[in-house]
Amino acid sequence: LGKPDEARAASERALGGEMEARAEALNTLGHLASSEGDHKNAVSFARRSASLWRSLGYQTRLADALNSLAISQAFLGEDSVVTFREALEVAGTNSLLRARVLLNLGNLEDKNNNFEAAKASYSESAKLAEEAGVVEIAAWSWNNLGVMNHKQAKRNDAILAYQKALK
């Protein structure tokens, strides 16, 4: 929460703790590395965190770690679609997790100029986020869908998506 040095210090201490503490510490260190633009280390931390969550059988935390891993892989230019797909599979029916993963997958597809795939991800993300009552993810998804429609000169569709984002 805006105190990266404290988060890093606490995470480094937690690396000597139980498996759950180590998994969470690795996840936090990965987020810190990513926020600093160090995506190589972010990938390493996320991969290790995912391995521990998988060993512990914590599906929700595993899906979150896989989502982080996929984002960092994308920043490195690695193929992250497989990791995003695994995160979706692990998320199962958890609407919040699925919405978050799909929003990030949509961003990747947009970056790669796969507009239809991006639009499909954003649409599903918005629907799931609304079901889960997560306004922020729904708004981002609708806004991004508006941008996709805007890029494709689909003015009316863009306006509708932007209006839903504002709502």
C-alpha positions in Angstrom: 0.0 0.0 0.0 2.6 2.5 -1.1 5.4 1.3 1.1 7.5 -0.9 -1.2 10.6 -0.9 1.0 8.6 -2.2 4.0 6.8 -4.8 1.8 10.2 -6.0 0.5 11.7 -6.3 3.9 8.6 -8.1 5.3 8.6 -10.4 2.3 12.3 -11.2 2.6 11.7 -12.1 6.3 8.7 -14.3 5.3 10.9 -16.3 2.9 12.2 -18.2 6.0 8.6 -19.1 7.2 6.0 -21.7 6.4 5.2 -22.6 2.8 2.1 -20.3 2.7 4.3 -17.3 4.0 7.0 -18.1 1.4 4.4 -18.3 -1.4 2.9 -15.0 -0.5 6.3 -13.4 0.0 7.4 -14.5 -3.5 4.1 -13.2 -4.9 4.7 -9.8 -3.3 8.4 -9.7 -4.4 7.2 -10.5 -7.9 4.7 -7.6 -7.8 7.4 -5.3 -6.6 9.8 -6.4 -9.3 7.1 -5.8 -11.9 6.3 -2.4 -10.6 10.0 -1.5 -10.9 10.1 -2.8 -14.5 12.2 -5.8 -13.6 10.1 -8.3 -15.5 12.7 -11.0 -15.6 12.8 -11.2 -11.8 9.0 -10.8 -11.7 8.7 -13.9 -13.8 11.0 -15.8 -11.6 9.2 -14.8 -8.4 5.7 -15.5 -9.9 6.8 -18.9 -11.2 8.1 -19.9 -7.7 5.0 -18.5 -6.0 2.8 -20.5 -8.4 4.8 -23.7 -7.7 4.3 -23.3 -4.0 0.5 -22.5 -4.3 0.2 -25.5 -6.6 1.9 -27.8 -4.0 -0.3 -26.4 -1.3 -3.5 -26.9 -3.3 -4.6 -23.3 -3.0 -6.4 -22.9 -6.4 -7.4 -19.2 -5.9 -3.9 -18.1 -5.0 -2.5 -20.3 -7.8 -4.7 -18.6 -10.4 -3.6 -15.2 -9.1 0.1 -16.2 -9.3 -0.4 -17.5 -12.8 -2.1 -14.3 -13.8 0.9 -12.3 -12.5 3.3 -14.7 -14.2 1.5 -14.3 -17.6 1.6 -10.5 -17.3 5.3 -10.4 -16.6 5.9 -12.9 -19.4 4.0 -10.6 -21.8 6.2 -7.7 -20.8 9.3 -9.8 -21.6 7.9 -10.6 -25.0 7.4 -14.3 -24.1 4.4 -16.3 -25.1 2.0 -15.8 -22.2 -1.3 -17.0 -23.7 -0.7 -20.5 -22.4 -0.2 -19.2 -18.9 -3.3 -17.0 -19.1 -5.3 -20.0 -20.3 -3.9 -22.1 -17.4 -4.9 -19.3 -15.0 -8.4 -19.3 -16.4 -8.6 -23.1 -16.0 -7.4 -22.9 -12.4 -9.8 -20.0 -11.6 -12.7 -22.3 -12.5 -16.0 -20.7 -11.7 -14.5 -17.8 -9.6 -16.0 -14.8 -11.5 -13.7 -12.3 -9.9 -10.5 -14.2 -10.8 -11.7 -15.0 -14.3 -12.6 -11.3 -14.9 -9.2 -10.2 -13.8 -7.4 -12.7 -15.9 -9.6 -12.0 -18.9 -9.0 -8.2 -18.6 -5.2 -8.9 -18.7 -5.5 -11.3 -21.5 -7.5 -8.7 -23.4 -4.7 -6.2 -22.9 -2.2 -8.7 -24.4 -4.5 -9.4 -27.4 -4.9 -5.7 -27.9 -1.2 -5.1 -27.8 -0.8 -7.9 -30.4 -3.5 -6.2 -32.6 -5.8 -9.2 -32.2 -8.8 -7.0 -31.9 -11.5 -9.6 -32.0 -9.8 -11.8 -29.4 -9.3 -8.6 -27.2 -13.0 -7.7 -27.6 -14.1 -11.2 -26.6 -11.9 -11.1 -23.5 -13.0 -7.7 -22.5 -16.7 -8.5 -23.0 -16.5 -11.7 -20.9 -14.4 -9.9 -18.3 -17.0 -7.1 -18.0 -19.9 -9.6 -17.7 -18.1 -11.6 -15.0 -17.0 -8.5 -13.1 -20.5 -7.3 -13.0 -21.7 -10.6 -11.8 -19.1 -10.5 -9.0 -19.9 -6.9 -8.2 -16.4 -5.7 -8.9 -17.0 -2.2 -10.3 -13.3 -1.4 -11.1 -12.7 -4.4 -13.3 -16.0 -4.0 -15.0 -15.3 -0.3 -15.8 -11.8 -1.1 -17.1 -13.2 -3.9 -19.3 -16.0 -1.7 -20.7 -13.6 1.1 -21.3 -11.1 -1.1 -23.1 -13.9 -2.6 -25.2 -14.9 1.0 -26.1 -11.3 1.6 -27.2 -11.3 -1.5 -29.4 -14.6 -0.5 -31.1 -13.2 3.0 -31.5 -10.1 1.7 -33.2 -12.3 -0.3 -35.6 -14.4 2.8 -36.3 -17.5 1.2 -34.7 -18.7 4.5 -33.3 -22.0 3.4 -31.8 -20.6 0.3 -30.2 -17.7 2.4 -28.8 -20.2 4.9 -27.3 -22.3 2.2 -25.7 -19.2 0.6 -24.1 -17.9 3.9 -22.9 -21.3 4.7 -21.4 -21.3 1.3 -19.6 -17.8 2.1 -18.3 -18.9 5.4 -16.8 -22.1 3.9 -15.4 
